[in-house]
Amino acid sequence: MAGRNTTIAEIELRLLVEAVYLRWGQDFRDYSVASLRRRVEHAREQMGMPTISALQERVLHDPDAFSQLLQHLTVPVSEMFRDPPYFEALRRHVVPVLRTYPSVKIWVAGCSTGEEAYSLAILLREEGLLERAILYATDINHASLDRARQGVYALDRMQGFTQNYQRAGGLESFSRYYTAGYGGALMDKSLRDSITFADHSLATDSVFAETHLVSCRNVLIYFNRTLQDRALGLFHESLIHRGFLGLGSKETLDFSAYAGRFDTVARSERVFRKRKEAV
């Protein structure tokens, strides 16, 4: 219950989040309050609303307004081979194990506009695993998923992507993976065809079963402890026996309910492995 020291802005924020959940089924109730407040205030300003209450009223009645708000709440920002040491660690520690399976299933949770999913597809192709791999990339933002499926990125981003790729241990010329055109850089069709993009909420939906690797990077930092534990529970349940989990550079399993259920593979690169279950 709200106390006497609760500000009007805090009350408005709670009511907005509850309204979004009841009206649209998107659950932001366990997102970090500080991060959520910043995003909502930015959305309010950009959408020309005088108060959060006014924003709530518009979002309740206008699907387009909700889509606008969702763009602000889900921060669709990423890049190819972001944090190159992470991908180096996957090549070094994870790929040799994946080679031992006849088929491989990978889940990229919170895929945003698809950059990480395409990065993993490129890595798997170079390691000879793409043809026997199934990649699922999920997000709650439909607009981001549409952009990811198209696989078109601004040409001026390619230089940065190329540098990341090279630092991540890339084996080819990055330019072979895209074609300039369509007003940007179009990712190779074989890469686009290898990834299934789908709507999925870590707050409300269930697992993707029997995955060998779950990569969820720079998503948990926006959740409170309750939602972090829910997401980690989904990942743990989704992974096969001794499957791998990759997190973002500022994320950790320490102090979570699942800290004791994973072994550390590469601590600084945030790569973990599901611990053997006690018999």
C-alpha positions as CSV (number, residue, x, y, z in Angstrom):
1,M,0.0,0.0,0.0
2,A,1.3,3.5,-0.8
3,G,2.4,5.4,2.3
4,R,2.2,9.1,3.1
5,N,5.8,9.6,1.7
6,T,4.9,8.2,-1.7
7,T,5.0,10.9,-4.3
8,I,2.3,11.5,-6.9
9,A,4.8,10.6,-9.6
10,E,5.5,7.2,-8.0
11,I,1.8,6.5,-7.7
12,E,1.3,7.5,-11.4
13,L,4.1,5.2,-12.4
14,R,2.6,2.2,-10.5
15,L,-0.8,2.9,-12.0
16,L,0.6,3.2,-15.6
17,V,2.5,-0.1,-15.3
18,E,-0.6,-1.9,-13.9
19,A,-2.7,-0.4,-16.7
20,V,-0.2,-1.6,-19.4
21,Y,-0.4,-5.1,-17.8
22,L,-4.2,-5.3,-17.6
23,R,-4.8,-3.7,-21.0
24,W,-2.0,-5.0,-23.2
25,G,-0.6,-8.0,-21.2
26,Q,2.9,-6.6,-21.1
27,D,4.3,-6.9,-17.6
28,F,6.8,-4.3,-16.4
29,R,5.8,-4.5,-12.7
30,D,9.1,-6.1,-11.7
31,Y,11.3,-3.9,-13.8
32,S,13.9,-1.7,-11.9
33,V,12.0,1.3,-10.7
34,A,14.8,3.8,-11.3
35,S,15.3,2.6,-14.9
36,L,11.5,2.4,-15.6
37,R,11.0,6.0,-14.2
38,R,13.6,7.4,-16.6
39,R,12.2,5.7,-19.6
40,V,8.6,6.6,-18.8
41,E,9.5,10.3,-18.2
42,H,11.4,10.3,-21.6
43,A,8.4,8.8,-23.3
44,R,6.0,11.3,-21.7
45,E,8.1,14.2,-23.0
46,Q,8.6,12.7,-26.4
47,M,4.8,12.0,-26.7
48,G,3.9,15.5,-25.5
49,M,2.0,14.4,-22.4
50,P,1.8,16.8,-19.4
51,T,1.7,14.0,-16.8
52,I,2.2,10.3,-16.5
53,S,-1.6,10.0,-15.8
54,A,-2.3,11.7,-19.2
55,L,0.1,9.2,-20.8
56,Q,-1.7,6.4,-19.1
57,E,-5.1,7.5,-20.4
58,R,-3.8,7.7,-24.0
59,V,-2.0,4.3,-23.8
60,L,-5.2,2.7,-22.5
61,H,-7.3,3.9,-25.5
62,D,-4.7,4.1,-28.3
63,P,-2.9,1.0,-29.6
64,D,-0.4,3.2,-31.5
65,A,0.4,5.1,-28.3
66,F,1.1,1.9,-26.6
67,S,3.5,0.8,-29.4
68,Q,5.2,4.2,-29.0
69,L,5.6,3.7,-25.3
70,L,6.9,0.1,-25.8
71,Q,9.7,1.5,-27.9
72,H,10.9,3.6,-25.0
73,L,10.4,0.9,-22.3
74,T,12.3,-1.8,-24.1
75,V,15.4,0.1,-25.2
76,P,16.0,-1.5,-28.7
77,V,19.7,-0.7,-28.8
78,S,22.4,-3.3,-29.7
79,E,25.3,-4.0,-32.0
80,M,27.0,-6.9,-33.8
81,F,29.5,-8.8,-31.7
82,R,29.0,-6.4,-28.7
83,D,31.6,-7.2,-26.1
84,P,34.0,-9.2,-28.4
85,P,35.6,-11.2,-25.5
86,Y,32.2,-12.8,-24.9
87,F,32.2,-14.3,-28.4
88,E,35.8,-15.3,-28.1
89,A,34.8,-17.2,-24.9
90,L,32.0,-18.9,-26.8
91,R,34.4,-20.1,-29.5
92,R,36.9,-21.3,-26.9
93,H,34.7,-22.9,-24.3
94,V,31.3,-23.5,-25.7
95,V,31.7,-24.4,-29.4
96,P,33.9,-27.5,-28.7
97,V,31.1,-28.9,-26.5
98,L,28.4,-28.0,-29.1
99,R,30.3,-30.0,-31.7
100,T,29.6,-33.2,-29.8
101,Y,25.8,-32.9,-30.4
102,P,24.1,-34.0,-33.6
103,S,21.9,-30.9,-33.4
104,V,22.1,-27.7,-31.4
105,K,19.3,-25.4,-30.1
106,I,20.2,-21.8,-29.1
107,W,17.9,-19.2,-27.5
108,V,18.7,-15.5,-27.7
109,A,16.5,-13.9,-25.1
110,G,15.8,-10.2,-25.4
111,C,17.1,-10.1,-28.9
112,S,16.1,-6.4,-29.6
113,T,16.6,-5.7,-33.3
114,G,18.6,-8.9,-33.9
115,E,22.2,-8.0,-33.9
116,E,23.3,-10.6,-31.3
117,A,21.3,-13.3,-33.1
118,Y,23.0,-12.6,-36.4
119,S,26.4,-12.5,-34.6
120,L,25.8,-16.0,-33.2
121,A,24.7,-17.2,-36.6
122,I,27.9,-16.0,-38.1
123,L,30.0,-17.6,-35.4
124,L,28.2,-20.9,-35.8
125,R,28.7,-20.8,-39.6
126,E,32.4,-20.2,-39.2
127,E,32.6,-23.1,-36.8
128,G,30.7,-25.4,-39.1
129,L,27.6,-25.7,-36.8
130,L,25.0,-23.5,-38.4
131,E,23.5,-26.2,-40.6
132,R,22.6,-28.3,-37.6
133,A,21.7,-25.4,-35.3
134,I,18.3,-24.0,-34.5
135,L,18.3,-20.4,-33.3
136,Y,15.4,-18.8,-31.5
137,A,15.6,-15.1,-30.9
138,T,12.8,-13.6,-28.8
139,D,11.7,-10.1,-27.5
140,I,8.5,-8.4,-26.4
141,N,8.9,-5.5,-28.8
142,H,7.1,-6.3,-32.1
143,A,8.6,-3.4,-34.0
144,S,12.1,-4.6,-33.0
145,L,11.3,-8.2,-34.1
146,D,10.1,-6.9,-37.5
147,R,13.4,-5.1,-38.0
148,A,15.3,-8.1,-36.9
149,R,13.5,-10.3,-39.4
150,Q,14.3,-7.9,-42.2
151,G,18.0,-8.0,-41.3
152,V,18.7,-4.5,-42.6
153,Y,21.1,-2.2,-40.7
154,A,22.4,1.2,-41.4
155,L,25.5,1.2,-43.6
156,D,27.3,3.6,-41.3
157,R,27.2,1.0,-38.5
158,M,29.1,-1.6,-40.5
159,Q,32.5,-0.2,-39.6
160,G,31.9,-0.6,-35.9
161,F,30.4,-4.1,-36.5
162,T,33.4,-5.1,-38.5
163,Q,35.8,-3.9,-35.7
164,N,33.8,-5.9,-33.1
165,Y,33.8,-8.9,-35.4
166,Q,37.6,-8.8,-35.9
167,R,38.2,-8.4,-32.1
168,A,35.9,-11.3,-31.5
169,G,38.1,-13.7,-33.5
170,G,36.2,-13.5,-36.8
171,L,37.7,-15.8,-39.4
172,E,36.5,-14.1,-42.6
173,S,35.9,-10.7,-44.0
174,F,32.8,-9.3,-42.3
175,S,31.6,-7.9,-45.6
176,R,30.8,-11.3,-46.9
177,Y,27.9,-11.5,-44.5
178,Y,25.9,-8.6,-45.9
179,T,25.0,-6.8,-49.1
180,A,24.8,-3.1,-49.5
181,G,21.3,-2.2,-50.7
182,Y,17.7,-1.6,-49.5
183,G,18.9,1.7,-48.1
184,G,21.3,-0.1,-45.8
185,A,23.2,-3.4,-45.3
186,L,21.1,-6.5,-45.8
187,M,22.3,-9.6,-43.9
188,D,22.9,-12.7,-46.0
189,K,19.8,-14.7,-46.6
190,S,21.2,-17.9,-45.2
191,L,21.7,-16.1,-41.9
192,R,18.2,-14.6,-41.9
193,D,16.7,-18.0,-42.7
194,S,18.6,-19.7,-39.8
195,I,16.9,-17.6,-37.1
196,T,13.3,-17.8,-35.9
197,F,12.3,-14.5,-34.3
198,A,9.4,-14.8,-31.9
199,D,7.4,-12.8,-29.3
200,H,8.3,-13.8,-25.8
201,S,8.2,-12.1,-22.4
202,L,10.5,-13.2,-19.6
203,A,8.0,-11.7,-17.2
204,T,5.0,-13.9,-18.2
205,D,5.9,-16.6,-20.7
206,S,7.4,-20.1,-20.3
207,V,10.6,-21.8,-21.4
208,F,12.1,-22.9,-24.7
209,A,12.8,-26.5,-23.9
210,E,16.1,-28.4,-24.5
211,T,18.4,-25.6,-25.4
212,H,22.1,-26.0,-25.5
213,L,22.9,-22.3,-25.0
214,V,20.9,-19.4,-23.7
215,S,22.3,-16.0,-24.4
216,C,20.6,-13.2,-22.6
217,R,22.8,-10.1,-22.4
218,N,22.1,-6.7,-21.0
219,V,18.5,-7.5,-20.2
220,L,18.6,-8.6,-16.5
221,I,20.0,-5.2,-15.5
222,Y,16.6,-3.7,-16.2
223,F,14.8,-6.2,-13.9
224,N,14.4,-6.2,-10.1
225,R,15.6,-9.2,-8.1
226,T,12.3,-11.0,-8.3
227,L,12.1,-10.8,-12.1
228,Q,15.8,-11.6,-12.5
229,D,15.2,-14.8,-10.5
230,R,12.2,-15.7,-12.7
231,A,14.2,-15.2,-15.9
232,L,17.2,-17.2,-14.5
233,G,14.7,-20.0,-13.6
234,L,13.4,-20.0,-17.1
235,F,16.9,-20.3,-18.5
236,H,17.9,-23.1,-16.0
237,E,14.8,-25.1,-16.9
238,S,15.3,-24.5,-20.6
239,L,18.8,-25.7,-20.7
240,I,19.8,-29.3,-21.3
241,H,22.0,-31.2,-18.8
242,R,25.2,-29.1,-18.6
243,G,24.0,-26.5,-21.0
244,F,25.5,-23.0,-21.2
245,L,24.3,-19.6,-20.2
246,G,25.7,-16.2,-21.3
247,L,25.0,-12.9,-19.6
248,G,25.9,-9.3,-20.2
249,S,29.1,-7.7,-19.0
250,K,27.4,-6.0,-16.0
251,E,25.3,-9.0,-15.0
252,T,26.0,-11.8,-12.6
253,L,24.5,-14.9,-11.0
254,D,26.0,-13.8,-7.6
255,F,23.3,-13.3,-5.0
256,S,20.6,-14.7,-7.2
257,A,18.5,-17.7,-6.3
258,Y,20.4,-19.6,-9.0
259,A,23.9,-18.8,-8.0
260,G,24.5,-22.4,-6.8
261,R,23.0,-24.0,-9.9
262,F,25.7,-22.9,-12.4
263,D,29.4,-23.4,-12.7
264,T,31.5,-20.5,-13.9
265,V,33.2,-21.1,-17.3
266,A,34.6,-17.6,-18.0
267,R,33.8,-15.2,-15.2
268,S,34.9,-11.9,-16.8
269,E,33.1,-12.8,-20.1
270,R,30.0,-14.0,-18.1
271,V,29.7,-17.5,-19.5
272,F,28.3,-20.2,-17.1
273,R,27.3,-23.8,-17.3
274,K,24.4,-25.6,-15.8
275,R,25.6,-27.6,-12.8
276,K,25.1,-31.4,-12.6
277,E,22.0,-32.1,-10.6
278,A,22.5,-33.9,-7.3
279,V,21.3,-37.5,-7.5
